[in-house]
């Protein structure tokens, strides 16, 4: 019966993300999409949690406070420069997006830019690098064709 309890605590679910219970709190929180190590460090400092503690050692109350704090858009105690969505396009607020919100925000950004028909939008559509990288030696393969070749197992 003791083994079953240990097996259940190997994975801890925070914000719809399974995190290995053997990780430290600092690096375990960084596994959540949208959270960096610096941001998880700031969360640990604000909530006064031990960064070196294993995630499996956290109580249910601690996990709930972490989830509540991460879902709160205002996030008192964390500077604006650490948030990943500063001066959002529609509302002009400073937000920090996590998990599915990050994907949705990127998709809406690409759609908004695509309507403008700018140089950046044309590069997005052609699946070429957008930020000025060189393309002579890199980016030669189309990603879908390369994935199909890898699936077949040959050239």
Residue frames as a rotation matrix with the C-alpha (Angstrom) as fourth column:
UNK 1
0.564 0.826 0.000 0.00
0.826 -0.564 0.000 0.00
0.000 0.000 -1.000 0.00
UNK 2
0.349 -0.529 -0.774 2.92
0.199 -0.765 0.612 2.36
-0.916 -0.367 -0.162 0.65
UNK 3
-0.669 -0.638 0.381 4.23
0.470 0.035 0.882 1.84
-0.576 0.769 0.277 -2.88
UNK 4
-0.025 0.751 0.660 0.88
0.985 -0.093 0.143 2.87
0.169 0.654 -0.738 -4.38
UNK 5
0.782 0.300 -0.546 0.99
0.456 -0.872 0.174 6.21
-0.424 -0.386 -0.819 -2.56
UNK 6
-0.113 -0.911 -0.396 4.53
0.070 -0.405 0.912 6.85
-0.991 0.075 0.110 -3.80
UNK 7
-0.636 -0.098 0.765 3.56
0.728 0.251 0.638 5.98
-0.255 0.963 -0.088 -7.36
UNK 8
0.424 0.873 0.240 0.63
0.905 -0.420 -0.067 8.38
0.043 0.246 -0.968 -7.25
UNK 9
0.754 -0.151 -0.639 2.88
0.148 -0.909 0.389 11.23
-0.640 -0.388 -0.663 -6.17
UNK 10
-0.252 -0.882 0.399 5.38
0.714 0.109 0.692 10.73
-0.654 0.459 0.602 -9.01
UNK 11
-0.608 0.134 0.782 3.25
0.608 -0.556 0.567 12.98
0.511 0.820 0.257 -11.19
UNK 12
-0.377 0.485 -0.789 1.81
0.574 -0.546 -0.610 16.20
-0.727 -0.683 -0.073 -9.82
UNK 13
-0.148 0.431 0.890 -0.73
0.940 -0.220 0.263 18.08
0.309 0.875 -0.373 -11.92
UNK 14
-0.222 0.050 -0.974 -0.47
0.449 -0.881 -0.148 21.86
-0.866 -0.470 0.173 -11.89
UNK 15
-0.041 0.327 -0.944 -2.39
-0.605 -0.760 -0.237 23.95
-0.795 0.561 0.228 -14.46
UNK 16
0.864 0.502 0.027 -3.25
-0.320 0.591 -0.741 20.90
-0.388 0.632 0.671 -16.58
UNK 17
0.331 -0.833 -0.444 0.42
-0.669 0.125 -0.732 19.92
0.665 0.540 -0.516 -16.83
UNK 18
0.971 -0.080 -0.224 1.87
0.196 0.800 0.566 16.71
0.134 -0.594 0.793 -15.40
UNK 19
0.372 -0.874 0.313 5.13
-0.758 -0.481 -0.442 17.43
0.537 -0.073 -0.841 -13.59
UNK 20
0.139 -0.433 -0.890 7.57
0.277 0.880 -0.385 14.80
0.951 -0.193 0.242 -12.37
UNK 21
0.936 0.347 0.053 7.46
0.028 -0.224 0.974 14.69
0.350 -0.911 -0.219 -8.57
UNK 22
0.452 -0.845 -0.286 11.23
0.876 0.359 0.323 14.18
-0.170 -0.396 0.902 -8.35
UNK 23
-0.060 -0.472 0.879 11.94
0.618 -0.709 -0.338 17.67
0.784 0.523 0.335 -9.74
UNK 24
-0.748 -0.182 -0.638 12.69
0.607 -0.576 -0.547 20.60
-0.268 -0.797 0.542 -7.51
UNK 25
0.248 0.914 -0.322 9.93
0.678 -0.401 -0.616 23.17
-0.692 -0.066 -0.719 -7.24
UNK 26
-0.024 -0.342 -0.939 11.98
-0.323 -0.887 0.331 25.75
-0.946 0.311 -0.089 -9.16
UNK 27
-0.835 -0.391 -0.387 12.58
-0.481 0.180 0.858 23.58
-0.266 0.903 -0.338 -12.23
UNK 28
-0.681 0.663 0.310 9.30
0.650 0.743 -0.160 21.70
-0.337 0.092 -0.937 -11.98
UNK 29
0.252 0.787 -0.563 7.25
0.332 -0.617 -0.714 24.88
-0.909 -0.007 -0.416 -12.34
UNK 30
-0.277 -0.441 -0.854 9.38
-0.626 -0.592 0.509 25.81
-0.729 0.675 -0.112 -15.36
UNK 31
-0.896 0.001 0.445 8.02
0.268 0.800 0.538 22.71
-0.355 0.601 -0.716 -17.14
UNK 32
0.149 0.988 -0.043 4.64
0.648 -0.131 -0.750 24.45
-0.747 0.084 -0.660 -17.43
UNK 33
-0.218 -0.195 0.956 4.26
0.944 -0.292 0.156 26.14
0.249 0.936 0.247 -20.79
UNK 34
0.488 0.356 0.797 4.65
0.293 -0.927 0.235 29.89
0.822 0.119 -0.557 -20.39
UNK 35
0.973 -0.195 0.127 6.72
-0.185 -0.320 0.929 29.75
-0.141 -0.927 -0.347 -17.19
UNK 36
0.367 -0.921 -0.129 10.46
-0.180 0.066 -0.981 30.27
0.913 0.384 -0.142 -17.20
UNK 37
-0.008 -0.471 -0.882 12.93
0.841 0.474 -0.261 29.49
0.541 -0.744 0.393 -14.45
UNK 38
-0.908 -0.344 0.241 13.13
0.196 -0.854 -0.482 33.17
0.372 -0.390 0.842 -13.55
UNK 39
-0.237 0.903 0.360 9.36
-0.620 -0.425 0.660 33.44
0.748 -0.067 0.660 -13.30
UNK 40
0.516 0.410 -0.752 9.08
0.241 0.773 0.587 30.29
0.822 -0.484 0.300 -11.18
UNK 41
-0.486 -0.745 -0.458 11.83
0.749 -0.084 -0.658 31.70
0.451 -0.662 0.598 -8.95
UNK 42
-0.820 0.238 0.520 9.78
-0.324 -0.943 -0.079 34.87
0.472 -0.233 0.850 -8.49
UNK 43
0.243 0.956 -0.165 6.67
-0.410 0.255 0.876 32.81
0.879 -0.145 0.454 -7.68
UNK 44
0.221 -0.237 -0.946 8.58
0.693 0.721 -0.019 30.82
0.686 -0.651 0.324 -5.06
UNK 45
-0.814 -0.579 -0.049 9.89
0.464 -0.597 -0.655 34.03
0.350 -0.556 0.754 -3.50
UNK 46
-0.553 0.670 0.495 6.48
-0.567 -0.738 0.366 35.73
0.611 -0.078 0.788 -3.41
UNK 47
0.506 0.812 -0.290 4.70
-0.380 0.512 0.770 32.66
0.774 -0.279 0.568 -1.98
UNK 48
0.028 -0.632 0.775 7.64
-0.998 -0.059 -0.012 31.96
0.053 -0.773 -0.632 0.38
UNK 49
0.965 0.233 0.120 8.08
-0.229 0.972 -0.043 28.36
-0.127 0.014 0.992 -0.77
UNK 50
0.143 -0.949 0.281 11.31
-0.303 0.229 0.925 26.37
-0.942 -0.218 -0.254 -0.64
UNK 51
0.405 -0.034 -0.914 12.75
-0.907 -0.144 -0.396 26.23
-0.118 0.989 -0.089 -4.18
UNK 52
-0.563 -0.757 -0.332 14.78
-0.779 0.620 -0.092 23.12
0.275 0.207 -0.939 -3.47
UNK 53
-0.332 0.520 0.787 11.84
-0.497 0.613 -0.614 21.08
-0.801 -0.596 0.055 -2.13
UNK 54
-0.969 0.068 0.239 10.60
0.223 0.664 0.714 18.21
-0.111 0.745 -0.658 -4.27
UNK 55
-0.601 0.798 -0.032 7.25
-0.672 -0.484 0.561 18.79
0.432 0.359 0.827 -5.93
UNK 56
-0.124 0.568 -0.814 5.94
0.171 0.820 0.546 15.51
0.977 -0.072 -0.199 -4.55
UNK 57
-0.646 -0.192 -0.739 6.51
0.740 0.077 -0.668 16.88
0.185 -0.978 0.092 -1.02
UNK 58
-0.887 0.352 0.299 4.09
-0.347 -0.935 0.072 19.79
0.305 -0.040 0.951 -1.56
UNK 59
-0.671 0.737 0.083 0.77
0.310 0.380 -0.872 19.66
-0.674 -0.559 -0.483 0.20
UNK 60
-0.165 0.723 0.671 -2.55
0.983 0.067 0.170 20.05
0.078 0.688 -0.722 -1.61
UNK 61
0.678 0.416 -0.607 -2.88
0.542 -0.840 0.031 23.51
-0.497 -0.350 -0.794 -0.05
UNK 62
-0.165 -0.838 -0.520 0.47
-0.014 -0.526 0.851 24.60
-0.986 0.148 0.075 -1.51
UNK 63
-0.758 -0.084 0.647 -0.48
0.597 0.308 0.741 23.32
-0.261 0.948 -0.183 -4.96
UNK 64
0.271 0.941 0.201 -3.80
0.963 -0.267 -0.050 25.18
0.007 0.207 -0.978 -4.77
UNK 65
0.549 -0.113 -0.828 -2.07
0.224 -0.935 0.276 28.43
-0.805 -0.337 -0.488 -3.78
UNK 66
-0.600 -0.799 -0.035 0.39
0.112 -0.127 0.986 28.05
-0.792 0.588 0.166 -6.68
UNK 67
-0.524 0.475 0.707 -2.45
0.851 0.261 0.456 27.42
0.032 0.840 -0.541 -9.16
UNK 68
0.559 0.775 -0.296 -4.47
0.795 -0.602 -0.073 30.33
-0.235 -0.195 -0.952 -7.78
UNK 69
0.216 -0.568 -0.794 -1.48
0.066 -0.803 0.592 32.64
-0.974 -0.180 -0.136 -7.97
UNK 70
-0.783 -0.574 0.241 -0.58
0.235 0.086 0.968 31.60
-0.577 0.814 0.067 -11.53
UNK 71
-0.296 0.750 0.592 -4.16
0.945 0.137 0.298 31.97
0.143 0.648 -0.748 -12.77
UNK 72
0.490 0.441 -0.752 -4.49
0.606 -0.792 -0.070 35.45
-0.627 -0.421 -0.655 -11.23
UNK 73
0.510 -0.287 0.811 -3.75
0.771 -0.266 -0.579 37.97
0.382 0.920 0.086 -14.00
UNK 74
0.890 -0.143 0.432 -2.63
-0.225 -0.964 0.145 40.78
0.396 -0.226 -0.890 -11.70
UNK 75
0.508 -0.724 -0.467 0.12
0.700 0.663 -0.266 38.82
0.502 -0.192 0.843 -9.92
UNK 76
0.898 -0.160 0.411 1.09
-0.333 -0.856 0.394 41.19
0.289 -0.491 -0.822 -7.18
UNK 77
0.625 -0.728 0.282 4.77
-0.273 0.135 0.952 41.20
-0.731 -0.672 -0.115 -6.36
UNK 78
0.051 -0.604 0.795 6.08
0.782 0.520 0.345 40.24
-0.622 0.604 0.498 -9.79
UNK 79
-0.362 -0.237 -0.902 7.48
-0.169 -0.934 0.314 43.04
-0.917 0.265 0.298 -11.99
UNK 80
0.637 0.710 -0.301 5.93
-0.364 -0.067 -0.929 43.74
-0.679 0.701 0.216 -15.39
UNK 81
0.107 -0.659 -0.745 9.15
-0.994 -0.068 -0.083 43.00
0.004 0.749 -0.662 -17.28
UNK 82
-0.783 -0.403 0.474 8.94
-0.466 0.885 -0.018 39.37
-0.412 -0.235 -0.881 -16.13
UNK 83
0.137 0.920 0.367 5.49
-0.134 0.384 -0.914 38.80
-0.981 0.076 0.176 -17.62
UNK 84
-0.617 -0.459 0.639 5.25
0.455 0.455 0.766 37.29
-0.642 0.763 -0.072 -21.09
UNK 85
-0.102 0.613 0.784 2.42
0.934 -0.211 0.287 39.44
0.341 0.762 -0.551 -22.49
UNK 86
-0.502 -0.152 -0.852 3.19
0.554 -0.812 -0.181 43.10
-0.664 -0.563 0.492 -21.88
UNK 87
-0.475 0.417 -0.775 0.78
-0.514 -0.846 -0.140 45.73
-0.714 0.332 0.616 -23.20
UNK 88
-0.476 0.363 0.801 -1.61
0.554 0.831 -0.048 43.26
-0.683 0.421 -0.597 -24.78
UNK 89
-0.922 -0.009 0.388 -3.00
0.359 -0.400 0.843 44.31
0.147 0.916 0.372 -28.16
UNK 90
-0.175 0.964 0.198 -6.70
0.566 -0.066 0.822 44.46
0.806 0.256 -0.534 -27.28
UNK 91
0.720 0.556 -0.414 -6.75
0.622 -0.254 0.740 45.65
0.306 -0.791 -0.529 -23.65
UNK 92
0.344 -0.676 0.652 -3.31
-0.220 -0.733 -0.644 47.22
0.913 0.078 -0.400 -23.18
UNK 93
0.816 -0.009 0.578 -2.76
-0.576 0.069 0.814 45.36
-0.047 -0.998 0.051 -19.89
UNK 94
-0.338 -0.925 -0.172 0.28
-0.862 0.378 -0.339 43.44
0.378 0.034 -0.925 -18.70
UNK 95
0.742 0.633 0.220 -0.63
-0.670 0.708 0.221 39.74
-0.016 -0.312 0.950 -18.46
UNK 96
-0.548 -0.823 0.150 1.16
-0.792 0.568 0.225 36.46
-0.271 0.005 -0.963 -17.96
UNK 97
0.455 0.738 -0.498 -0.20
-0.872 0.484 -0.079 33.65
0.183 0.470 0.864 -20.12
UNK 98
-0.506 -0.578 0.641 0.22
-0.680 0.724 0.117 29.96
-0.531 -0.377 -0.759 -19.34
UNK 99
-0.483 0.179 0.857 -0.47
0.205 0.975 -0.089 26.63
-0.851 0.133 -0.507 -21.06
UNK 100
-0.069 0.521 0.851 -3.22
0.952 0.290 -0.100 26.82
-0.298 0.803 -0.516 -23.70
UNK 101
0.774 0.387 -0.501 -3.40
0.300 -0.921 -0.249 30.62
-0.558 0.042 -0.829 -23.59
UNK 102
-0.130 -0.908 -0.398 0.15
-0.261 -0.355 0.897 30.84
-0.956 0.221 -0.191 -24.99
UNK 103
-0.697 -0.096 0.710 -0.80
0.550 0.563 0.617 28.75
-0.459 0.821 -0.339 -28.04
UNK 104
0.309 0.913 0.267 -4.02
0.923 -0.220 -0.317 30.67
-0.231 0.345 -0.910 -28.61
UNK 105
0.595 -0.144 -0.791 -2.22
0.018 -0.981 0.193 34.01
-0.804 -0.129 -0.581 -28.35
UNK 106
-0.528 -0.847 -0.058 0.41
-0.117 0.005 0.993 32.95
-0.841 0.531 -0.102 -30.91
UNK 107
-0.475 0.447 0.758 -2.29
0.841 0.484 0.242 31.73
-0.258 0.752 -0.606 -33.29
UNK 108
0.635 0.758 -0.149 -4.25
0.696 -0.645 -0.316 34.98
-0.335 0.096 -0.937 -33.01
UNK 109
0.198 -0.664 -0.721 -1.02
-0.176 -0.748 0.640 36.98
-0.964 0.000 -0.265 -33.51
UNK 110
-0.768 -0.507 0.391 -0.27
0.237 0.343 0.909 35.09
-0.595 0.791 -0.143 -36.73
UNK 111
-0.050 0.833 0.551 -3.83
0.991 0.111 -0.078 35.61
-0.126 0.542 -0.831 -37.98
UNK 112
0.707 0.316 -0.633 -3.71
0.353 -0.933 -0.071 39.33
-0.613 -0.173 -0.771 -37.18
UNK 113
-0.171 -0.862 -0.477 -0.33
-0.284 -0.420 0.862 39.76
-0.943 0.283 -0.173 -38.87
UNK 114
-0.637 -0.059 0.769 -1.49
0.577 0.624 0.526 37.64
-0.511 0.779 -0.364 -41.82
UNK 115
0.435 0.880 0.190 -4.32
0.834 -0.314 -0.454 40.05
-0.339 0.356 -0.871 -42.57
UNK 116
0.500 -0.281 -0.819 -1.88
-0.077 -0.956 0.281 42.96
-0.863 -0.077 -0.500 -42.88
UNK 117
0.869 -0.222 0.441 0.03
0.494 0.407 -0.768 41.34
-0.009 0.886 0.463 -45.75
UNK 118
0.701 -0.710 -0.061 3.33
-0.668 -0.684 0.294 42.69
-0.250 -0.165 -0.954 -44.53
UNK 119
0.024 -0.807 -0.589 6.76
-0.756 0.371 -0.539 41.22
0.654 0.459 -0.602 -45.18
UNK 120
-0.719 -0.278 0.637 6.57
-0.677 0.487 -0.552 39.38
-0.157 -0.828 -0.538 -41.88
UNK 121
0.203 0.895 0.397 3.18
-0.601 0.434 -0.671 37.90
-0.773 -0.103 0.626 -42.80
UNK 122
0.667 -0.013 -0.745 4.50
-0.699 0.333 -0.633 36.69
0.256 0.943 0.213 -46.14
UNK 123
-0.447 -0.884 -0.139 7.43
-0.712 0.445 -0.542 34.99
0.541 -0.144 -0.829 -44.39
UNK 124
-0.464 0.379 0.801 5.00
-0.643 0.478 -0.599 33.29
-0.609 -0.793 0.022 -41.96
UNK 125
0.597 0.795 -0.110 2.89
-0.628 0.377 -0.681 31.98
-0.500 0.475 0.724 -44.83
UNK 126
0.520 -0.473 -0.712 5.91
-0.616 0.370 -0.696 30.64
0.593 0.799 -0.099 -46.72
UNK 127
0.988 -0.126 -0.087 7.17
0.149 0.652 0.743 28.96
-0.037 -0.747 0.663 -43.51
UNK 128
0.192 -0.949 0.250 10.44
0.492 -0.127 -0.862 30.84
0.849 0.288 0.442 -43.73
UNK 129
-0.260 -0.322 -0.910 12.30
0.962 -0.164 -0.217 32.45
-0.079 -0.932 0.352 -40.83
UNK 130
0.652 0.694 0.305 10.81
0.695 -0.708 0.124 35.77
0.302 0.131 -0.944 -39.88
UNK 131
0.911 -0.195 -0.363 13.54
0.132 -0.696 0.706 37.47
-0.391 -0.691 -0.609 -37.88
UNK 132
0.733 -0.587 -0.344 16.30
-0.681 -0.619 -0.392 37.86
0.017 0.521 -0.853 -40.43
UNK 133
0.272 -0.669 0.691 18.15
-0.182 0.670 0.720 34.57
-0.945 -0.322 0.060 -40.12
UNK 134
-0.429 -0.497 -0.754 20.27
-0.856 -0.042 0.515 33.45
-0.288 0.867 -0.407 -43.05
UNK 135
0.531 0.744 0.406 18.66
-0.514 0.664 -0.543 30.86
-0.673 0.080 0.735 -45.29
UNK 136
0.164 -0.519 -0.839 21.54
-0.948 0.153 -0.280 29.74
0.273 0.841 -0.467 -47.51
UNK 137
-0.716 -0.539 -0.444 22.46
-0.403 0.838 -0.368 26.73
0.570 -0.085 -0.817 -45.41
UNK 138
-0.886 0.456 0.080 19.46
0.137 0.423 -0.896 26.40
-0.443 -0.783 -0.437 -43.08
UNK 139
-0.148 0.963 -0.223 15.70
-0.307 -0.259 -0.916 26.18
-0.940 -0.067 0.335 -43.64
UNK 140
-0.760 -0.190 -0.622 16.09
-0.642 0.068 0.764 24.29
-0.103 0.979 -0.174 -46.89
UNK 141
-0.881 0.432 -0.195 13.64
0.361 0.878 0.314 21.52
0.307 0.206 -0.929 -46.17
UNK 142
-0.173 0.908 0.380 9.95
-0.597 -0.404 0.693 21.97
0.783 -0.107 0.612 -45.91
UNK 143
-0.603 -0.138 0.786 8.96
-0.789 0.245 -0.563 20.82
-0.115 -0.960 -0.257 -42.44
UNK 144
0.432 0.838 0.333 6.09
-0.748 0.540 -0.387 18.63
-0.504 -0.082 0.860 -43.57
UNK 145
0.685 -0.245 -0.686 8.22
-0.452 0.595 -0.664 16.76
0.571 0.765 0.297 -46.12
UNK 146
-0.422 -0.901 0.098 11.04
-0.601 0.197 -0.775 16.27
0.679 -0.386 -0.625 -43.59
UNK 147
-0.313 0.373 0.874 8.56
-0.855 0.291 -0.430 14.90
-0.414 -0.881 0.227 -41.05
UNK 148
0.763 0.627 -0.158 7.17
-0.622 0.646 -0.442 12.46
-0.175 0.436 0.883 -43.61
UNK 149
0.299 -0.750 -0.590 10.68
-0.432 0.444 -0.785 11.23
0.851 0.490 -0.191 -44.45
UNK 150
-0.621 -0.534 0.575 11.50
-0.733 0.135 -0.667 10.76
0.278 -0.835 -0.475 -40.79
UNK 151
0.156 0.775 0.612 8.31
-0.841 0.429 -0.330 8.77
-0.519 -0.463 0.719 -40.31
UNK 152
0.848 0.132 -0.513 9.20
-0.452 0.684 -0.572 6.46
0.275 0.717 0.640 -43.21
UNK 153
0.739 -0.608 0.291 12.68
0.012 0.443 0.896 5.99
-0.674 -0.659 0.335 -41.77
UNK 154
0.018 -0.786 0.618 14.82
0.876 0.311 0.369 6.94
-0.482 0.534 0.694 -44.73
UNK 155
-0.618 -0.339 -0.709 15.86
0.021 -0.909 0.416 9.61
-0.786 0.242 0.569 -47.19
